[in-house]
Amino acid sequence: MLETKVGTPLGVADVEARLACTDLINSFGRLVDSGQAGKAVELFTEAGVLVSPGQVIRGREELAKAFAAREADADRRTVHQVTNVVFEAVGPETARAQSIVCLYVLGRPGELTPRALSRFDDEFERGEDGRWRFSRRTAAPLAGGR
């Protein structure tokens, strides 16, 4: 569980890190949902890791293959609804967050099917270029499935 200091005023650097990392979390789902999953590889560090049940994807090369496969599955239309983001700055160049994602799979027009509820535990690093990226993203299903 993240150790947060709820209600404590934040410095500018903490606010900037929080916003940048929250943007990464939201952008990941938006890219997948809009058919641009291949672009999600840029959200990860070179050695970034994506963990889901039964699967560990390491490094941008493996991530690019996995995201290309997801992008090629154009018939699978989804909406990732992100909520309950809790953020913690660990150091000046590292942070972590936890969020809840409700995955909806869209069927026929007007049909909305909630499919899964998952917790994401994310670790971030700020690179030499000043950009924050995922260093590790771990999905833990709470209910439902793919």
Buried (B, 14 or more C-beta within 10 A) or exposed (E): EEEEEEEEEEEEEBEBBBEBBBEBBBBBBBBBBEBBBBBBBBBBBEEBBBBBEEEEBEBBEBBBEBBEEBBEEEEEEBBBEBEEBEBBBBEEEBBBBBBBBBBBBBEEEEEEEEBBBBBBBBBBBBEEEEEBBBBBBBBEBEEBEE
